[in-house]
Amino acid sequence: MPHPFQCIAYAKSGNDSASILLAACGHKLLSTTASPNALISSWSAANTIDASANDDDHAEQPKKKQKTEVPVQSLLNIIKLTISPDSRHVVAVTEDKHVRVFALDQKNTLLELSERILPKRPCALQVLPDNRTILVGDKFGDVYSLPLLPSAEEDAAAAAAKAEKQAAKTFKPSASNLTVHSKRNLESLESQMRQRQFTPRKEALAFVHQLLLGHVSMLTDALFIQTQTLQGNRSRGYIITADRDEHIRISRGPPQSHIIEGFCLGHTNFISKLCLAGTDTLVSGGGDDWIGVWDWKSFSLRGKVNIRSAIVRALATEGKTADDVQVAVSNLLSVPAVISGKPSEIVVAICEGVKALFVFDSSELLIKKEESVEVTTLPLEAQPVDLMRFDSDRAFFVVSLDQREEGSSGLKAYSIAAGAGTADGDFSIVSCNGVDAKLRTLCEATADVPVDDKKTNGLLYSIANLRKRGGWDQDNDG
């Protein structure tokens, strides 16, 4: 039973026109080229576990060499994956909260350059357009910026500052045995002295970083976008963040990220995913029955695309009713395409528990009412997991599937083609069998990745857990 690809990404090779495909399969990170079709390199987080175990056990060596295996439960899965805009570096996050940076050398082989551990698990990851900065958001609401390639001198200075700060803040009680005389106050003083040994302190990170902004609620996604000013002579960056409490915040980019420009308000349930469709349009989805299309610069809602009705139709073939449907959008992808001679932004959405893709043209909201925007449903053989653009020059995209189901493929490629006069409207989704054959190399490289169904389900399907449970007063009228 093969392990599904939980993260997939695409890069353009710097040496030629070949495309580089990267896929995270459990604890393994794989890279391959579409032409020629060959596996280039593989990196495993299990190697980091073996190294740390050897460091801990070096004092007591076994009498004879023994081949030890890492238990499936202790393997560190990759939870986030992104590529720098210049396609020269790859950034991955593992379950132990480590941010790992890899270089793609001249042969497009993965070379690990650095690893840094964050205090909380990252939930959003992006390399900024300067190809020097990583934007990281964690689930506790903080958004950091880290240098893509940290220097040893900067990290040493940060570690020294951390040690100096900790040494300066030693515990000192407000009283002593000479000033306290009553039995009750003496007991309180003794309690303070004991407590100082157990109270955890929030430690500073021992590497160069900058805290940009924070949410009170759980952060779910973050994006950085750079736009031209009205004068057109300079660019300005913005950070768009979303949280579990239905907020979409527009903040300025560094170094003014503390300035909030505004909010896109309208969601009544959690927001799990953000997507940019062009430079002016933001697409958001989560636990609501609709996907929002926004003009984020004016903080206005252009329209709501009803996704629930499309999900109900897709699940009807499995014998499920509308009462069984709870929307949980797990991913959004915007694919530029030319439809009827006009540039369009086609949005592809996937939802937990639904074996289908939901596709619509976000550009239609500029000329049509939201009720007129049609959602095209493309049934799949298995549950979709992740999406990626396959070719930046053409309207191709790839979806990873939960290939644990017998007979399903791990990766499927599709293209968006003009389809005027068809039942799907102005465009159609066409399967790319030729590209599927090129993706087979990645699928074959997953045979040795162990699968634990319970852990894998927790890795792939956690979006629905963001939905808040109703209180007792909502469940009981009396």
C-alpha positions as CSV (number, residue, x, y, z in Angstrom):
1,M,0.0,0.0,0.0
2,P,1.8,3.2,-1.2
3,H,2.0,6.3,0.9
4,P,0.2,9.4,-0.6
5,F,2.1,12.6,-1.6
6,Q,1.1,15.1,1.1
7,C,2.9,18.1,-0.6
8,I,3.9,18.7,-4.2
9,A,5.7,21.6,-5.8
10,Y,7.1,22.7,-9.2
11,A,10.3,24.5,-10.2
12,K,11.8,25.5,-13.5
13,S,15.3,24.2,-14.0
14,G,18.0,26.8,-14.4
15,N,20.1,24.7,-16.8
16,D,17.5,24.0,-19.5
17,S,13.7,24.0,-20.1
18,A,13.1,20.9,-18.1
19,S,10.6,21.0,-15.2
20,I,11.6,19.9,-11.7
21,L,8.9,18.2,-9.7
22,L,9.3,17.9,-6.0
23,A,7.0,15.7,-3.8
24,A,6.9,15.0,-0.1
25,C,5.9,11.4,0.6
26,G,5.7,10.8,4.4
27,H,9.3,11.4,5.6
28,K,10.9,11.5,2.1
29,L,11.4,14.4,-0.2
30,L,11.8,13.4,-3.8
31,S,12.8,15.4,-6.9
32,T,12.5,14.4,-10.5
33,T,12.5,15.9,-14.0
34,A,9.6,15.6,-16.4
35,S,11.9,15.4,-19.4
36,P,13.9,13.1,-19.3
37,N,11.8,11.2,-16.8
38,A,14.2,10.2,-14.1
39,L,14.4,10.4,-10.3
40,I,17.2,12.9,-9.4
41,S,17.5,12.7,-5.7
42,S,15.8,11.7,-2.4
43,W,16.1,13.1,1.1
44,S,14.7,11.4,4.2
45,A,13.9,12.9,7.6
46,A,14.6,9.4,9.0
47,N,18.3,10.2,8.6
48,T,18.1,13.0,11.0
49,I,16.5,10.7,13.6
50,D,19.3,8.2,13.1
51,A,22.0,10.9,13.5
52,S,20.5,12.2,16.7
53,A,20.1,8.7,18.2
54,N,23.7,8.0,17.4
55,D,24.8,11.2,19.2
56,D,22.7,10.2,22.3
57,D,23.9,6.6,22.5
58,H,27.6,7.1,21.6
59,A,28.7,6.4,25.2
60,E,27.3,2.8,25.1
61,Q,28.2,0.9,21.9
62,P,26.6,-2.5,21.2
63,K,28.9,-5.5,21.2
64,K,28.1,-6.2,17.6
65,K,26.7,-4.3,14.8
66,Q,22.9,-4.4,14.7
67,K,20.6,-3.1,12.0
68,T,18.1,-0.9,13.8
69,E,14.9,0.3,12.2
70,V,13.1,3.6,13.0
71,P,9.5,2.9,14.1
72,V,6.8,4.2,11.8
73,Q,5.4,6.3,14.6
74,S,8.7,8.2,15.1
75,L,9.3,9.1,11.5
76,L,9.1,12.8,10.9
77,N,6.6,13.6,8.1
78,I,7.1,16.7,5.9
79,I,4.1,19.0,6.5
80,K,5.0,22.1,4.3
81,L,7.0,22.5,1.1
82,T,7.8,25.5,-1.1
83,I,10.3,26.6,-3.7
84,S,12.0,30.0,-4.0
85,P,10.9,32.2,-7.0
86,D,14.3,31.7,-8.7
87,S,13.9,27.8,-8.3
88,R,17.3,27.5,-6.7
89,H,16.2,26.6,-3.2
90,V,13.6,24.4,-1.5
91,V,12.2,25.0,1.9
92,A,10.5,22.2,3.9
93,V,9.0,21.9,7.3
94,T,8.9,18.6,9.3
95,E,6.7,17.6,12.1
96,D,9.4,18.4,14.7
97,K,9.0,22.1,13.8
98,H,12.3,22.3,11.9
99,V,12.5,24.6,8.9
100,R,15.0,23.0,6.5
101,V,16.6,24.7,3.5
102,F,17.9,22.8,0.5
103,A,19.8,23.9,-2.5
104,L,19.3,22.6,-6.0
105,D,22.7,22.2,-7.5
106,Q,23.7,22.2,-11.2
107,K,22.4,18.6,-11.4
108,N,19.2,19.6,-9.6
109,T,20.2,17.4,-6.6
110,L,18.9,18.3,-3.2
111,L,21.6,19.5,-0.8
112,E,20.5,20.3,2.8
113,L,22.0,23.7,3.8
114,S,20.5,24.5,7.2
115,E,17.8,23.6,9.7
116,R,16.2,25.9,12.3
117,I,13.6,24.9,14.9
118,L,10.6,27.2,15.7
119,P,8.8,27.3,19.0
120,K,5.4,26.4,17.4
121,R,4.5,24.3,14.4
122,P,4.5,26.3,11.2
123,C,1.3,26.3,9.2
124,A,2.2,28.7,6.3
125,L,5.5,29.0,4.4
126,Q,6.6,31.2,1.5
127,V,9.9,32.5,0.0
128,L,9.6,36.2,-0.7
129,P,10.3,37.6,-4.2
130,D,13.8,38.8,-3.1
131,N,14.9,35.1,-2.8
132,R,16.5,35.9,0.5
133,T,13.7,35.8,3.0
134,I,11.4,33.1,4.3
135,L,7.9,34.0,5.6
136,V,6.7,31.6,8.2
137,G,3.4,31.6,10.1
138,D,2.7,29.3,13.1
139,K,-0.5,28.0,14.5
140,F,-0.3,30.3,17.5
141,G,-0.8,33.4,15.3
142,D,2.7,34.7,14.9
143,V,4.3,35.4,11.5
144,Y,8.1,35.5,11.3
145,S,10.7,36.4,8.6
146,L,13.9,34.3,8.5
147,P,16.9,34.7,6.2
148,L,16.9,32.0,3.6
149,L,20.6,31.5,4.0
150,P,21.7,32.4,7.5
151,S,25.3,33.3,8.1
152,A,27.2,31.7,10.9
153,E,28.2,35.1,12.3
154,E,24.6,36.3,12.6
155,D,23.5,33.1,14.3
156,A,26.4,33.2,16.7
157,A,25.5,36.8,17.6
158,A,21.8,35.8,18.1
159,A,22.8,32.9,20.3
160,A,25.1,35.1,22.4
161,A,22.4,37.7,22.9
162,K,20.0,34.9,23.9
163,A,22.4,33.6,26.6
164,E,23.1,37.1,27.9
165,K,19.4,37.9,28.2
166,Q,18.7,34.7,30.1
167,A,21.6,35.3,32.4
168,A,20.5,38.9,33.1
169,K,16.9,37.8,34.1
170,T,17.6,35.7,37.2
171,F,14.9,35.1,39.6
172,K,14.9,37.4,42.7
173,P,12.1,37.1,45.3
174,S,10.5,40.3,46.5
175,A,11.2,39.4,50.1
176,S,13.7,37.4,52.2
177,N,14.0,35.6,55.5
178,L,15.1,38.8,57.1
179,T,11.9,40.8,56.1
180,V,9.3,38.0,56.5
181,H,8.4,36.9,60.0
182,S,4.9,35.4,60.0
183,K,4.5,31.7,59.4
184,R,2.1,32.2,56.5
185,N,4.4,34.6,54.7
186,L,7.4,32.3,55.2
187,E,5.5,29.5,53.6
188,S,4.6,31.8,50.7
189,L,8.3,32.7,50.3
190,E,9.4,29.1,50.3
191,S,6.8,28.4,47.6
192,Q,8.2,31.1,45.4
193,M,11.7,29.8,45.8
194,R,10.5,26.3,44.8
195,Q,8.4,27.6,41.9
196,R,11.3,29.3,40.2
197,Q,12.8,25.9,39.4
198,F,9.7,24.8,37.5
199,T,8.2,27.8,35.8
200,P,9.1,27.6,32.1
201,R,10.3,30.7,30.4
202,K,9.6,31.6,26.8
203,E,13.1,31.3,25.3
204,A,14.3,33.6,22.5
205,L,15.2,31.9,19.2
206,A,18.9,31.2,18.8
207,F,19.0,32.4,15.2
208,V,18.3,35.6,13.2
209,H,14.6,36.2,12.9
210,Q,12.1,39.0,13.0
211,L,8.5,38.8,14.4
212,L,6.3,40.6,11.9
213,L,2.8,40.4,13.2
214,G,0.5,38.3,15.3
215,H,-3.1,37.1,15.5
216,V,-5.0,36.4,18.7
217,S,-6.7,33.4,17.1
218,M,-5.1,30.3,15.5
219,L,-3.4,31.3,12.2
220,T,-4.4,29.1,9.2
221,D,-2.7,30.6,6.2
222,A,-0.5,33.5,5.1
223,L,0.5,35.0,1.8
224,F,2.9,37.7,0.6
225,I,2.2,39.8,-2.5
226,Q,4.1,42.6,-4.1
227,T,2.3,45.2,-6.2
228,Q,3.2,48.4,-7.9
229,T,2.2,51.8,-6.5
230,L,-0.2,54.1,-8.3
231,Q,2.8,56.1,-9.6
232,G,4.4,52.9,-10.9
233,N,7.9,53.8,-9.8
234,R,8.2,51.5,-6.9
235,S,6.7,48.3,-5.4
236,R,5.0,47.7,-2.1
237,G,4.6,44.4,-0.3
238,Y,1.6,43.2,1.7
239,I,1.0,40.2,4.0
240,I,-2.4,38.6,3.9
241,T,-3.3,36.4,6.8
242,A,-6.3,34.3,7.8
243,D,-7.3,32.7,11.1
244,R,-9.8,30.3,12.6
245,D,-12.0,33.2,13.8
246,E,-13.2,34.1,10.2
247,H,-10.7,37.1,9.8
248,I,-8.7,38.0,6.7
249,R,-6.2,40.7,7.6
250,I,-4.3,42.9,5.1
251,S,-1.0,44.2,6.6
252,R,1.9,46.0,5.1
253,G,5.0,44.1,4.3
254,P,8.3,44.4,6.1
255,P,9.5,46.7,7.7
256,Q,6.0,48.1,8.3
257,S,4.1,44.9,8.9
258,H,2.8,46.2,12.2
259,I,0.5,48.5,10.2
260,I,-2.9,47.0,9.4
261,E,-4.4,48.3,6.1
262,G,-7.8,46.6,6.6
263,F,-9.9,43.4,6.9
264,C,-11.9,41.3,4.4
265,L,-14.9,40.4,6.5
266,G,-17.8,38.2,5.6
267,H,-16.9,34.6,6.6
268,T,-19.0,33.1,9.4
269,N,-16.9,29.9,9.8
270,F,-13.2,29.1,9.9
271,I,-10.9,30.1,6.9
272,S,-8.4,27.4,6.0
273,K,-7.0,28.5,2.7
274,L,-6.1,31.7,0.8
275,C,-5.2,31.9,-2.9
276,L,-4.3,34.8,-5.2
277,A,-6.0,34.9,-8.6
278,G,-3.9,37.6,-10.3
279,T,-2.7,40.6,-8.4
280,D,-6.0,42.2,-7.4
281,T,-8.2,39.2,-6.6
282,L,-8.1,37.1,-3.4
283,V,-9.9,33.7,-3.1
284,S,-10.7,32.3,0.3
285,G,-12.3,29.1,1.5
286,G,-12.9,27.1,4.7
287,G,-15.9,25.9,6.6
288,D,-18.6,28.1,4.9
289,D,-20.9,26.9,2.2
290,W,-19.2,29.3,-0.3
291,I,-15.8,30.3,-1.6
292,G,-15.2,34.0,-1.4
293,V,-13.7,36.1,-4.2
294,W,-12.4,39.5,-3.0
295,D,-10.9,42.7,-4.2
296,W,-8.4,42.7,-1.4
297,K,-7.1,46.2,-2.1
298,S,-10.5,47.7,-1.3
299,F,-11.4,44.9,1.2
300,S,-14.6,44.3,-0.7
301,L,-16.3,41.0,-1.5
302,R,-16.9,40.5,-5.2
303,G,-19.0,37.5,-4.8
304,K,-19.7,34.1,-3.2
305,V,-19.3,30.9,-5.2
306,N,-21.6,28.3,-3.8
307,I,-19.5,25.2,-3.3
308,R,-21.9,23.3,-1.1
309,S,-24.4,22.6,-3.9
310,A,-21.6,21.1,-6.0
311,I,-20.4,19.0,-3.1
312,V,-24.0,17.7,-2.5
313,R,-24.2,16.6,-6.2
314,A,-20.8,14.9,-6.0
315,L,-21.7,13.0,-2.8
316,A,-25.1,12.0,-4.1
317,T,-23.4,9.2,-6.1
318,E,-22.2,7.7,-2.8
319,G,-25.7,7.7,-1.3
320,K,-25.1,10.7,0.9
321,T,-27.6,13.5,1.4
322,A,-27.3,17.2,2.0
323,D,-27.5,16.7,5.8
324,D,-24.3,14.7,5.6
325,V,-22.3,17.5,4.0
326,Q,-20.0,19.7,6.0
327,V,-17.8,21.9,3.8
328,A,-14.0,21.9,4.6
329,V,-12.0,23.4,1.8
330,S,-8.4,22.0,2.1
331,N,-6.7,23.6,-0.9
332,L,-7.1,26.3,-3.6
333,L,-5.1,26.8,-6.7
334,S,-5.4,29.6,-9.4
335,V,-4.4,28.6,-12.9
336,P,-4.1,31.4,-15.5
337,A,-5.7,30.5,-18.8
338,V,-7.0,32.0,-22.0
339,I,-10.8,31.4,-22.4
340,S,-12.7,32.6,-25.4
341,G,-9.7,34.9,-26.3
342,K,-9.7,36.5,-22.9
343,P,-7.3,36.0,-20.0
344,S,-8.9,34.3,-17.1
345,E,-8.0,33.0,-13.6
346,I,-9.4,29.5,-13.2
347,V,-9.7,28.4,-9.5
348,V,-9.4,24.7,-8.6
349,A,-10.7,23.7,-5.1
350,I,-10.5,20.5,-3.2
351,C,-12.5,19.6,-0.1
352,E,-12.0,16.9,2.6
353,G,-14.1,13.9,2.2
354,V,-15.0,14.5,-1.4
355,K,-13.4,12.6,-4.3
356,A,-13.7,15.5,-6.8
357,L,-12.2,18.7,-8.1
358,F,-14.4,21.9,-8.1
359,V,-13.4,24.4,-10.8
360,F,-14.7,27.9,-11.6
361,D,-13.6,31.0,-13.4
362,S,-13.1,33.8,-10.9
363,S,-12.9,36.4,-13.7
364,E,-16.6,35.8,-14.4
365,L,-17.5,37.7,-11.2
366,L,-16.3,40.9,-12.9
367,I,-19.1,40.7,-15.5
368,K,-21.7,38.2,-14.0
369,K,-23.7,37.9,-10.8
370,E,-22.5,35.3,-8.3
371,E,-25.5,33.2,-8.9
372,S,-24.5,32.8,-12.6
373,V,-21.0,31.5,-11.8
374,E,-21.0,27.8,-12.6
375,V,-18.9,25.3,-10.7
376,T,-17.6,22.5,-12.8
377,T,-17.2,19.2,-10.9
378,L,-14.6,16.7,-12.0
379,P,-15.0,13.3,-10.3
380,L,-11.8,11.5,-9.1
381,E,-10.9,7.9,-8.3
382,A,-9.6,8.9,-4.8
383,Q,-9.5,11.7,-2.3
384,P,-7.4,14.6,-3.6
385,V,-4.7,15.8,-1.2
386,D,-2.6,18.7,-2.8
387,L,-2.5,20.8,-5.9
388,M,0.3,22.5,-7.9
389,R,0.9,24.4,-11.1
390,F,2.8,22.1,-13.5
391,D,3.9,24.5,-16.2
392,S,4.1,28.2,-15.7
393,D,3.7,28.8,-19.5
394,R,0.6,26.6,-20.0
395,A,-2.6,26.0,-18.1
396,F,-1.5,22.7,-16.6
397,F,-1.9,21.5,-13.0
398,V,-1.3,18.4,-11.0
399,V,-3.3,16.9,-8.2
400,S,-2.0,14.3,-5.7
401,L,-4.4,11.6,-4.7
402,D,-4.7,9.3,-1.7
403,Q,-3.2,6.3,-3.5
404,R,-3.8,4.0,-0.6
405,E,-7.1,3.1,-2.3
406,E,-6.6,0.2,-4.6
407,G,-6.3,1.0,-8.3
408,S,-5.7,4.7,-7.9
409,S,-2.7,6.7,-9.1
410,G,-0.7,8.9,-6.9
411,L,-0.5,11.9,-9.3
412,K,-2.8,13.0,-12.0
413,A,-2.2,15.9,-14.5
414,Y,-4.9,18.0,-16.1
415,S,-5.1,21.0,-18.5
416,I,-7.6,23.7,-18.9
417,A,-8.9,24.0,-22.5
418,A,-11.5,26.1,-24.2
419,G,-14.8,24.3,-24.2
420,A,-17.4,26.7,-25.6
421,G,-20.6,24.8,-26.4
422,T,-20.0,22.0,-23.9
423,A,-22.0,21.3,-20.8
424,D,-19.1,22.6,-18.7
425,G,-19.5,26.1,-20.0
426,D,-16.6,28.2,-21.5
427,F,-13.8,25.8,-20.5
428,S,-13.2,22.1,-19.9
429,I,-10.8,20.0,-17.8
430,V,-8.8,17.6,-19.9
431,S,-6.7,14.7,-18.5
432,C,-3.1,14.7,-19.7
433,N,-2.1,11.0,-20.1
434,G,1.3,11.9,-21.5
435,V,2.2,13.9,-18.4
436,D,0.8,11.1,-16.1
437,A,3.4,8.7,-17.6
438,K,6.2,11.2,-16.7
439,L,4.9,11.4,-13.2
440,R,5.1,7.6,-12.7
441,T,8.7,7.8,-11.6
442,L,7.7,9.6,-8.5
443,C,4.9,7.2,-7.7
444,E,7.3,4.2,-8.1
445,A,9.7,5.8,-5.6
446,T,7.2,5.6,-2.7
447,A,7.2,1.8,-2.4
448,D,9.5,1.8,0.7
449,V,7.7,4.5,2.6
450,P,5.8,2.8,5.5
451,V,2.2,3.6,6.0
452,D,0.4,3.9,9.3
453,D,-3.3,4.6,8.5
454,K,-4.1,6.5,11.7
455,K,-1.0,8.7,11.5
456,T,-1.5,9.3,7.7
457,N,-5.1,10.3,8.2
458,G,-4.1,12.8,10.8
459,L,-1.4,14.2,8.5
460,L,-3.7,14.5,5.4
461,Y,-7.2,15.3,6.9
462,S,-7.1,17.8,9.7
463,I,-9.0,20.8,8.2
464,A,-12.4,19.7,9.4
465,N,-11.1,19.8,13.0
466,L,-11.0,23.6,12.7
467,R,-14.7,23.8,12.9
468,K,-15.9,25.0,16.3
469,R,-18.3,22.8,18.3
470,G,-21.5,24.4,19.4
471,G,-22.0,25.1,23.1
472,W,-24.6,23.5,25.3
473,D,-26.9,26.5,24.8
474,Q,-26.8,25.9,21.0
475,D,-27.6,22.3,21.4
476,N,-30.4,22.6,23.9
477,D,-33.2,25.1,23.5
478,G,-34.3,24.8,27.1
